[in-house]
Amino acid sequence: MKVFCILLLISYILFPGSTFAQHLQVNEGKAQGTYYIVKYISRDTVSLQTRIDSIFSAIDQSLSLYRPGSLICRFNAGWQVQMDAHMQAVITRALQVSRATSGAFDITVKPLVDAWGFGPVKPSWQGVPPADTLQQRLQLVGYRYLQVNGPVLSKQKSGVQIDCNGIAQGYTVDVLARFLEQQGIENYLVDVGGELRARGQNAQHKTWSIGIEGPSPDSSDYPVQTLLYLSNKAIATSGNYRRFFDQGGTRFAHTIDPVSGQALHNNIISVTVIAQDCITADGFDNALILMGVDKALAFLRRYPQYGLEAYFIYKDAAGKVQEKYSPGFKKFMSK
């Protein structure tokens, strides 16, 4: 799970200038192995907590690797599964991102995630997996081994397993956002483990403010690197400083390259992606961080149809922390 963004500058409880009192409502808790915070402006003071929790529960029944009997666990243990609407939406978008990135994002990466010790199934070894093990598990990785026929997801090779954690949080954010809009709520910010989507304005009648953390990879401190103003957009961040281990002077992060089988160990500290919806931002951030800064920025220039903007924090050849971002990202940054 990724936890990289923090919410800032939300202090008033009344929406100024409104005929009726507009209250800042806050629902928060734990879900999907991380935290969530749902903030919205509403005249209705009735809590949505129970209904929000039920949304998390329904998505977990579909996509949680930690809930026995979930649809994803049933698929991984067998050959096919009848998908529900949640799983179908996530699988469809995941395969789209896989094709767009030539497999840099691939949900069949689960055997490799487990080999590196970042999944629910822990290996018998610690640290870097044996080379022969990685080669064996690479034979099970490939989004082309998945076949979708209507609501049925099937695999074309025994041992293929999927892990949707790299995109499911972004999808959950979008589901919660749509739920709020169905309640007539026009001003909200949804945050699930650092993946966010904002609409309208906060209780100060201003655009929602998001702080992007920019830590040194050798530090336990996570200061705010830059401040973004977000409205009618979504944001997701992937990095190497929350879930990792160090071995032989190299930091190995939980993002796994489905092509090489290697855990992330390039010079990028984090990448933050802005998109129209959070499932898109969440899916592409994994691929962009594996590409490296220059190739990722070239990818964004080559494929503007995806509507992505990205901000990279990385270490240069001298070990100094630097930043680069796509031209369109600047308009979201504080002056």
Contacts in CASP RR format, 6 or more apart in sequence:
PFRMAT RR
TARGET T0000
AUTHOR 0000-0000-0000
METHOD contacts of the structure
MODEL  1
MKVFCILLLISYILFPGSTFAQHLQVNEGKAQGTYYIVKYISRDTVSLQT
RIDSIFSAIDQSLSLYRPGSLICRFNAGWQVQMDAHMQAVITRALQVSRA
TSGAFDITVKPLVDAWGFGPVKPSWQGVPPADTLQQRLQLVGYRYLQVNG
PVLSKQKSGVQIDCNGIAQGYTVDVLARFLEQQGIENYLVDVGGELRARG
QNAQHKTWSIGIEGPSPDSSDYPVQTLLYLSNKAIATSGNYRRFFDQGGT
RFAHTIDPVSGQALHNNIISVTVIAQDCITADGFDNALILMGVDKALAFL
RRYPQYGLEAYFIYKDAAGKVQEKYSPGFKKFMSK
1 32 0 8 1.000
1 33 0 8 1.000
1 34 0 8 1.000
1 165 0 8 1.000
1 169 0 8 1.000
1 193 0 8 1.000
1 242 0 8 1.000
1 243 0 8 1.000
2 169 0 8 1.000
2 193 0 8 1.000
2 194 0 8 1.000
2 195 0 8 1.000
2 236 0 8 1.000
2 237 0 8 1.000
2 238 0 8 1.000
2 239 0 8 1.000
2 242 0 8 1.000
3 34 0 8 1.000
3 35 0 8 1.000
3 193 0 8 1.000
3 194 0 8 1.000
3 242 0 8 1.000
4 194 0 8 1.000
4 212 0 8 1.000
4 213 0 8 1.000
4 237 0 8 1.000
4 238 0 8 1.000
4 239 0 8 1.000
4 242 0 8 1.000
4 270 0 8 1.000
4 272 0 8 1.000
5 191 0 8 1.000
5 194 0 8 1.000
5 195 0 8 1.000
5 196 0 8 1.000
5 210 0 8 1.000
5 211 0 8 1.000
5 212 0 8 1.000
5 213 0 8 1.000
5 235 0 8 1.000
5 237 0 8 1.000
5 272 0 8 1.000
6 210 0 8 1.000
6 211 0 8 1.000
6 213 0 8 1.000
6 224 0 8 1.000
7 37 0 8 1.000
7 39 0 8 1.000
7 189 0 8 1.000
7 191 0 8 1.000
7 208 0 8 1.000
7 209 0 8 1.000
7 210 0 8 1.000
7 211 0 8 1.000
8 209 0 8 1.000
8 210 0 8 1.000
8 211 0 8 1.000
8 224 0 8 1.000
8 227 0 8 1.000
9 202 0 8 1.000
9 204 0 8 1.000
9 206 0 8 1.000
9 209 0 8 1.000
10 24 0 8 1.000
10 39 0 8 1.000
10 189 0 8 1.000
10 202 0 8 1.000
10 203 0 8 1.000
10 204 0 8 1.000
10 208 0 8 1.000
10 209 0 8 1.000
11 203 0 8 1.000
11 204 0 8 1.000
12 24 0 8 1.000
12 203 0 8 1.000
12 204 0 8 1.000
13 23 0 8 1.000
13 24 0 8 1.000
13 203 0 8 1.000
14 21 0 8 1.000
14 22 0 8 1.000
14 23 0 8 1.000
14 24 0 8 1.000
14 203 0 8 1.000
15 21 0 8 1.000
15 22 0 8 1.000
15 23 0 8 1.000
15 24 0 8 1.000
15 41 0 8 1.000
15 187 0 8 1.000
15 203 0 8 1.000
15 205 0 8 1.000
16 204 0 8 1.000
16 205 0 8 1.000
17 205 0 8 1.000
20 43 0 8 1.000
21 43 0 8 1.000
22 41 0 8 1.000
22 42 0 8 1.000
22 43 0 8 1.000
22 187 0 8 1.000
22 203 0 8 1.000
23 41 0 8 1.000
23 42 0 8 1.000
23 43 0 8 1.000
23 45 0 8 1.000
24 39 0 8 1.000
24 40 0 8 1.000
24 41 0 8 1.000
24 202 0 8 1.000
24 203 0 8 1.000
25 39 0 8 1.000
25 40 0 8 1.000
25 41 0 8 1.000
25 42 0 8 1.000
25 45 0 8 1.000
25 47 0 8 1.000
25 48 0 8 1.000
26 37 0 8 1.000
26 38 0 8 1.000
26 39 0 8 1.000
27 37 0 8 1.000
27 38 0 8 1.000
27 39 0 8 1.000
27 47 0 8 1.000
27 48 0 8 1.000
27 49 0 8 1.000
27 52 0 8 1.000
28 35 0 8 1.000
28 36 0 8 1.000
28 37 0 8 1.000
28 38 0 8 1.000
29 35 0 8 1.000
29 36 0 8 1.000
29 37 0 8 1.000
30 36 0 8 1.000
31 53 0 8 1.000
31 56 0 8 1.000
31 60 0 8 1.000
31 192 0 8 1.000
32 56 0 8 1.000
32 59 0 8 1.000
32 60 0 8 1.000
32 64 0 8 1.000
32 168 0 8 1.000
32 169 0 8 1.000
32 172 0 8 1.000
32 192 0 8 1.000
32 193 0 8 1.000
33 66 0 8 1.000
34 169 0 8 1.000
34 192 0 8 1.000
34 193 0 8 1.000
34 194 0 8 1.000
35 191 0 8 1.000
35 192 0 8 1.000
35 193 0 8 1.000
36 52 0 8 1.000
36 56 0 8 1.000
36 190 0 8 1.000
36 191 0 8 1.000
36 192 0 8 1.000
36 193 0 8 1.000
37 189 0 8 1.000
37 190 0 8 1.000
37 191 0 8 1.000
38 48 0 8 1.000
38 52 0 8 1.000
38 176 0 8 1.000
38 180 0 8 1.000
38 188 0 8 1.000
38 189 0 8 1.000
38 190 0 8 1.000
38 191 0 8 1.000
39 188 0 8 1.000
39 189 0 8 1.000
39 190 0 8 1.000
39 191 0 8 1.000
39 202 0 8 1.000
40 180 0 8 1.000
40 185 0 8 1.000
40 187 0 8 1.000
40 188 0 8 1.000
40 189 0 8 1.000
41 185 0 8 1.000
41 186 0 8 1.000
41 187 0 8 1.000
41 188 0 8 1.000
41 201 0 8 1.000
41 202 0 8 1.000
41 203 0 8 1.000
42 183 0 8 1.000
42 185 0 8 1.000
44 183 0 8 1.000
48 180 0 8 1.000
48 183 0 8 1.000
51 179 0 8 1.000
52 176 0 8 1.000
52 179 0 8 1.000
55 172 0 8 1.000
55 175 0 8 1.000
55 176 0 8 1.000
55 179 0 8 1.000
56 172 0 8 1.000
58 86 0 8 1.000
59 86 0 8 1.000
59 168 0 8 1.000
59 171 0 8 1.000
59 172 0 8 1.000
59 175 0 8 1.000
60 67 0 8 1.000
60 70 0 8 1.000
61 67 0 8 1.000
61 69 0 8 1.000
61 70 0 8 1.000
61 71 0 8 1.000
61 84 0 8 1.000
62 70 0 8 1.000
62 71 0 8 1.000
62 72 0 8 1.000
62 83 0 8 1.000
62 84 0 8 1.000
62 86 0 8 1.000
62 87 0 8 1.000
62 90 0 8 1.000
63 70 0 8 1.000
63 71 0 8 1.000
63 72 0 8 1.000
63 86 0 8 1.000
63 87 0 8 1.000
63 90 0 8 1.000
63 164 0 8 1.000
63 168 0 8 1.000
64 70 0 8 1.000
64 72 0 8 1.000
64 73 0 8 1.000
65 72 0 8 1.000
65 73 0 8 1.000
65 76 0 8 1.000
65 110 0 8 1.000
65 119 0 8 1.000
65 120 0 8 1.000
65 163 0 8 1.000
65 165 0 8 1.000
66 120 0 8 1.000
67 73 0 8 1.000
71 81 0 8 1.000
71 82 0 8 1.000
71 83 0 8 1.000
71 84 0 8 1.000
71 87 0 8 1.000
72 81 0 8 1.000
72 87 0 8 1.000
72 162 0 8 1.000
72 164 0 8 1.000
74 81 0 8 1.000
75 81 0 8 1.000
75 153 0 8 1.000
75 155 0 8 1.000
75 161 0 8 1.000
75 162 0 8 1.000
76 110 0 8 1.000
76 161 0 8 1.000
76 162 0 8 1.000
78 155 0 8 1.000
79 154 0 8 1.000
79 155 0 8 1.000
79 158 0 8 1.000
80 152 0 8 1.000
80 153 0 8 1.000
80 154 0 8 1.000
80 155 0 8 1.000
81 87 0 8 1.000
81 152 0 8 1.000
81 153 0 8 1.000
82 151 0 8 1.000
82 152 0 8 1.000
83 91 0 8 1.000
83 151 0 8 1.000
83 152 0 8 1.000
83 153 0 8 1.000
84 151 0 8 1.000
86 171 0 8 1.000
86 175 0 8 1.000
87 153 0 8 1.000
88 148 0 8 1.000
88 150 0 8 1.000
88 151 0 8 1.000
89 171 0 8 1.000
89 279 0 8 1.000
90 164 0 8 1.000
90 167 0 8 1.000
90 168 0 8 1.000
90 171 0 8 1.000
90 279 0 8 1.000
91 107 0 8 1.000
91 146 0 8 1.000
91 148 0 8 1.000
91 153 0 8 1.000
91 162 0 8 1.000
91 164 0 8 1.000
92 148 0 8 1.000
93 167 0 8 1.000
93 171 0 8 1.000
93 279 0 8 1.000
93 280 0 8 1.000
93 283 0 8 1.000
94 105 0 8 1.000
94 107 0 8 1.000
94 143 0 8 1.000
94 164 0 8 1.000
94 167 0 8 1.000
94 283 0 8 1.000
95 143 0 8 1.000
95 146 0 8 1.000
95 148 0 8 1.000
97 105 0 8 1.000
97 167 0 8 1.000
97 280 0 8 1.000
97 283 0 8 1.000
97 284 0 8 1.000
97 287 0 8 1.000
98 105 0 8 1.000
98 106 0 8 1.000
98 107 0 8 1.000
98 143 0 8 1.000
99 143 0 8 1.000
100 284 0 8 1.000
100 303 0 8 1.000
100 306 0 8 1.000
101 284 0 8 1.000
101 287 0 8 1.000
101 299 0 8 1.000
103 142 0 8 1.000
103 143 0 8 1.000
103 258 0 8 1.000
103 259 0 8 1.000
103 287 0 8 1.000
104 257 0 8 1.000
104 258 0 8 1.000
104 259 0 8 1.000
104 286 0 8 1.000
104 287 0 8 1.000
104 290 0 8 1.000
104 291 0 8 1.000
105 167 0 8 1.000
105 258 0 8 1.000
105 283 0 8 1.000
105 284 0 8 1.000
105 286 0 8 1.000
105 287 0 8 1.000
106 141 0 8 1.000
106 142 0 8 1.000
106 143 0 8 1.000
106 258 0 8 1.000
107 143 0 8 1.000
107 146 0 8 1.000
107 162 0 8 1.000
107 163 0 8 1.000
107 164 0 8 1.000
107 166 0 8 1.000
107 167 0 8 1.000
108 140 0 8 1.000
108 141 0 8 1.000
108 142 0 8 1.000
108 143 0 8 1.000
108 145 0 8 1.000
108 146 0 8 1.000
108 160 0 8 1.000
108 161 0 8 1.000
108 162 0 8 1.000
108 258 0 8 1.000
109 141 0 8 1.000
109 163 0 8 1.000
109 256 0 8 1.000
109 258 0 8 1.000
110 119 0 8 1.000
110 161 0 8 1.000
110 162 0 8 1.000
110 163 0 8 1.000
111 137 0 8 1.000
111 140 0 8 1.000
111 141 0 8 1.000
111 159 0 8 1.000
111 161 0 8 1.000
112 134 0 8 1.000
112 137 0 8 1.000
112 138 0 8 1.000
112 141 0 8 1.000
112 256 0 8 1.000
112 258 0 8 1.000
112 261 0 8 1.000
113 119 0 8 1.000
113 163 0 8 1.000
113 254 0 8 1.000
113 256 0 8 1.000
114 120 0 8 1.000
114 121 0 8 1.000
114 122 0 8 1.000
114 123 0 8 1.000
115 123 0 8 1.000
115 129 0 8 1.000
115 133 0 8 1.000
115 134 0 8 1.000
115 137 0 8 1.000
116 123 0 8 1.000
116 127 0 8 1.000
116 128 0 8 1.000
116 129 0 8 1.000
116 252 0 8 1.000
116 254 0 8 1.000
116 256 0 8 1.000
116 263 0 8 1.000
117 123 0 8 1.000
117 127 0 8 1.000
118 243 0 8 1.000
118 254 0 8 1.000
118 256 0 8 1.000
118 263 0 8 1.000
119 163 0 8 1.000
123 129 0 8 1.000
127 245 0 8 1.000
127 247 0 8 1.000
127 252 0 8 1.000
128 247 0 8 1.000
128 252 0 8 1.000
128 263 0 8 1.000
134 261 0 8 1.000
134 262 0 8 1.000
137 261 0 8 1.000
138 261 0 8 1.000
140 157 0 8 1.000
140 159 0 8 1.000
140 160 0 8 1.000
140 161 0 8 1.000
141 160 0 8 1.000
141 258 0 8 1.000
141 261 0 8 1.000
142 160 0 8 1.000
142 258 0 8 1.000
144 156 0 8 1.000
145 155 0 8 1.000
145 156 0 8 1.000
145 157 0 8 1.000
145 160 0 8 1.000
146 153 0 8 1.000
146 154 0 8 1.000
146 155 0 8 1.000
146 156 0 8 1.000
146 160 0 8 1.000
146 162 0 8 1.000
147 153 0 8 1.000
147 154 0 8 1.000
147 155 0 8 1.000
147 156 0 8 1.000
166 282 0 8 1.000
166 283 0 8 1.000
166 286 0 8 1.000
167 279 0 8 1.000
167 282 0 8 1.000
167 283 0 8 1.000
167 286 0 8 1.000
169 192 0 8 1.000
169 193 0 8 1.000
169 194 0 8 1.000
169 195 0 8 1.000
169 236 0 8 1.000
169 278 0 8 1.000
169 282 0 8 1.000
170 192 0 8 1.000
170 195 0 8 1.000
170 234 0 8 1.000
170 236 0 8 1.000
170 278 0 8 1.000
170 279 0 8 1.000
170 281 0 8 1.000
170 282 0 8 1.000
170 283 0 8 1.000
171 278 0 8 1.000
171 279 0 8 1.000
171 282 0 8 1.000
172 192 0 8 1.000
172 195 0 8 1.000
173 190 0 8 1.000
173 191 0 8 1.000
173 192 0 8 1.000
173 195 0 8 1.000
173 196 0 8 1.000
173 197 0 8 1.000
173 234 0 8 1.000
173 278 0 8 1.000
173 279 0 8 1.000
173 282 0 8 1.000
174 197 0 8 1.000
174 234 0 8 1.000
174 277 0 8 1.000
174 278 0 8 1.000
174 279 0 8 1.000
176 190 0 8 1.000
176 192 0 8 1.000
176 197 0 8 1.000
177 188 0 8 1.000
177 190 0 8 1.000
177 197 0 8 1.000
177 199 0 8 1.000
177 278 0 8 1.000
180 188 0 8 1.000
180 190 0 8 1.000
181 199 0 8 1.000
186 199 0 8 1.000
186 200 0 8 1.000
187 199 0 8 1.000
187 200 0 8 1.000
187 201 0 8 1.000
187 202 0 8 1.000
188 198 0 8 1.000
188 199 0 8 1.000
188 200 0 8 1.000
189 196 0 8 1.000
189 197 0 8 1.000
189 198 0 8 1.000
189 199 0 8 1.000
189 202 0 8 1.000
189 208 0 8 1.000
189 230 0 8 1.000
190 196 0 8 1.000
190 197 0 8 1.000
190 198 0 8 1.000
194 236 0 8 1.000
194 237 0 8 1.000
195 234 0 8 1.000
195 235 0 8 1.000
195 236 0 8 1.000
195 237 0 8 1.000
195 278 0 8 1.000
195 281 0 8 1.000
195 282 0 8 1.000
196 210 0 8 1.000
196 230 0 8 1.000
196 234 0 8 1.000
196 235 0 8 1.000
196 236 0 8 1.000
196 278 0 8 1.000
197 233 0 8 1.000
197 234 0 8 1.000
197 235 0 8 1.000
197 277 0 8 1.000
197 278 0 8 1.000
198 207 0 8 1.000
198 208 0 8 1.000
198 210 0 8 1.000
198 230 0 8 1.000
198 231 0 8 1.000
198 232 0 8 1.000
198 233 0 8 1.000
198 234 0 8 1.000
199 231 0 8 1.000
199 232 0 8 1.000
200 207 0 8 1.000
200 208 0 8 1.000
200 231 0 8 1.000
200 232 0 8 1.000
201 207 0 8 1.000
201 208 0 8 1.000
201 231 0 8 1.000
202 208 0 8 1.000
202 209 0 8 1.000
207 229 0 8 1.000
207 230 0 8 1.000
207 231 0 8 1.000
208 229 0 8 1.000
208 230 0 8 1.000
208 231 0 8 1.000
209 227 0 8 1.000
209 228 0 8 1.000
209 229 0 8 1.000
209 230 0 8 1.000
210 227 0 8 1.000
210 228 0 8 1.000
210 229 0 8 1.000
210 230 0 8 1.000
210 235 0 8 1.000
211 224 0 8 1.000
211 225 0 8 1.000
211 226 0 8 1.000
211 227 0 8 1.000
211 228 0 8 1.000
212 224 0 8 1.000
212 225 0 8 1.000
212 226 0 8 1.000
212 227 0 8 1.000
212 228 0 8 1.000
212 237 0 8 1.000
212 270 0 8 1.000
212 272 0 8 1.000
212 311 0 8 1.000
213 222 0 8 1.000
213 223 0 8 1.000
213 224 0 8 1.000
213 225 0 8 1.000
213 270 0 8 1.000
214 222 0 8 1.000
214 223 0 8 1.000
214 224 0 8 1.000
214 225 0 8 1.000
214 269 0 8 1.000
214 270 0 8 1.000
214 313 0 8 1.000
214 321 0 8 1.000
215 221 0 8 1.000
215 222 0 8 1.000
215 223 0 8 1.000
215 241 0 8 1.000
215 269 0 8 1.000
216 269 0 8 1.000
216 321 0 8 1.000
217 240 0 8 1.000
217 241 0 8 1.000
217 251 0 8 1.000
217 269 0 8 1.000
217 315 0 8 1.000
222 241 0 8 1.000
225 313 0 8 1.000
225 323 0 8 1.000
226 311 0 8 1.000
226 323 0 8 1.000
226 333 0 8 1.000
226 334 0 8 1.000
227 333 0 8 1.000
227 334 0 8 1.000
228 235 0 8 1.000
228 274 0 8 1.000
228 332 0 8 1.000
228 333 0 8 1.000
228 334 0 8 1.000
229 332 0 8 1.000
229 333 0 8 1.000
229 334 0 8 1.000
230 274 0 8 1.000
230 332 0 8 1.000
233 274 0 8 1.000
233 275 0 8 1.000
233 276 0 8 1.000
233 332 0 8 1.000
234 274 0 8 1.000
234 275 0 8 1.000
234 276 0 8 1.000
234 277 0 8 1.000
234 278 0 8 1.000
234 280 0 8 1.000
234 281 0 8 1.000
235 272 0 8 1.000
235 273 0 8 1.000
235 274 0 8 1.000
235 275 0 8 1.000
235 278 0 8 1.000
235 281 0 8 1.000
236 272 0 8 1.000
236 273 0 8 1.000
236 275 0 8 1.000
236 278 0 8 1.000
236 281 0 8 1.000
236 282 0 8 1.000
236 283 0 8 1.000
236 284 0 8 1.000
236 285 0 8 1.000
237 270 0 8 1.000
237 271 0 8 1.000
237 272 0 8 1.000
237 273 0 8 1.000
237 285 0 8 1.000
238 255 0 8 1.000
238 270 0 8 1.000
238 271 0 8 1.000
238 273 0 8 1.000
238 285 0 8 1.000
238 286 0 8 1.000
238 288 0 8 1.000
238 289 0 8 1.000
239 253 0 8 1.000
239 255 0 8 1.000
239 264 0 8 1.000
239 268 0 8 1.000
239 269 0 8 1.000
239 270 0 8 1.000
239 271 0 8 1.000
239 289 0 8 1.000
240 251 0 8 1.000
240 253 0 8 1.000
240 255 0 8 1.000
240 264 0 8 1.000
240 265 0 8 1.000
240 268 0 8 1.000
240 269 0 8 1.000
240 270 0 8 1.000
240 289 0 8 1.000
241 253 0 8 1.000
241 269 0 8 1.000
241 270 0 8 1.000
242 254 0 8 1.000
243 253 0 8 1.000
243 254 0 8 1.000
244 251 0 8 1.000
244 252 0 8 1.000
244 253 0 8 1.000
244 254 0 8 1.000
245 251 0 8 1.000
245 252 0 8 1.000
246 252 0 8 1.000
250 265 0 8 1.000
251 265 0 8 1.000
252 263 0 8 1.000
252 264 0 8 1.000
252 265 0 8 1.000
253 263 0 8 1.000
253 264 0 8 1.000
253 265 0 8 1.000
254 263 0 8 1.000
254 264 0 8 1.000
255 263 0 8 1.000
255 264 0 8 1.000
255 286 0 8 1.000
255 289 0 8 1.000
255 290 0 8 1.000
256 262 0 8 1.000
256 263 0 8 1.000
256 264 0 8 1.000
257 263 0 8 1.000
257 264 0 8 1.000
257 290 0 8 1.000
264 289 0 8 1.000
264 290 0 8 1.000
266 289 0 8 1.000
266 290 0 8 1.000
266 292 0 8 1.000
267 293 0 8 1.000
267 314 0 8 1.000
267 315 0 8 1.000
267 316 0 8 1.000
267 319 0 8 1.000
268 289 0 8 1.000
268 292 0 8 1.000
268 293 0 8 1.000
268 312 0 8 1.000
268 313 0 8 1.000
268 314 0 8 1.000
269 313 0 8 1.000
269 314 0 8 1.000
269 315 0 8 1.000
269 321 0 8 1.000
270 289 0 8 1.000
270 312 0 8 1.000
270 313 0 8 1.000
271 285 0 8 1.000
271 288 0 8 1.000
271 289 0 8 1.000
271 296 0 8 1.000
271 310 0 8 1.000
271 311 0 8 1.000
271 312 0 8 1.000
271 313 0 8 1.000
272 285 0 8 1.000
272 310 0 8 1.000
272 311 0 8 1.000
273 281 0 8 1.000
273 282 0 8 1.000
273 284 0 8 1.000
273 285 0 8 1.000
273 288 0 8 1.000
273 308 0 8 1.000
273 309 0 8 1.000
273 310 0 8 1.000
274 281 0 8 1.000
274 308 0 8 1.000
274 309 0 8 1.000
274 310 0 8 1.000
274 329 0 8 1.000
274 332 0 8 1.000
275 281 0 8 1.000
275 284 0 8 1.000
275 306 0 8 1.000
275 307 0 8 1.000
275 308 0 8 1.000
275 309 0 8 1.000
276 307 0 8 1.000
280 306 0 8 1.000
280 308 0 8 1.000
281 308 0 8 1.000
284 306 0 8 1.000
284 308 0 8 1.000
285 310 0 8 1.000
288 296 0 8 1.000
288 299 0 8 1.000
288 300 0 8 1.000
288 310 0 8 1.000
289 296 0 8 1.000
291 299 0 8 1.000
292 312 0 8 1.000
293 312 0 8 1.000
293 314 0 8 1.000
293 324 0 8 1.000
296 310 0 8 1.000
296 312 0 8 1.000
297 310 0 8 1.000
297 312 0 8 1.000
297 324 0 8 1.000
297 326 0 8 1.000
300 306 0 8 1.000
300 308 0 8 1.000
300 309 0 8 1.000
300 310 0 8 1.000
300 326 0 8 1.000
301 326 0 8 1.000
308 326 0 8 1.000
309 325 0 8 1.000
309 326 0 8 1.000
309 328 0 8 1.000
309 329 0 8 1.000
309 332 0 8 1.000
310 325 0 8 1.000
310 326 0 8 1.000
310 329 0 8 1.000
311 323 0 8 1.000
311 324 0 8 1.000
311 325 0 8 1.000
311 326 0 8 1.000
311 329 0 8 1.000
312 323 0 8 1.000
312 324 0 8 1.000
312 325 0 8 1.000
313 321 0 8 1.000
313 322 0 8 1.000
313 323 0 8 1.000
314 321 0 8 1.000
314 322 0 8 1.000
314 323 0 8 1.000
314 324 0 8 1.000
315 321 0 8 1.000
315 322 0 8 1.000
316 322 0 8 1.000
325 333 0 8 1.000
END
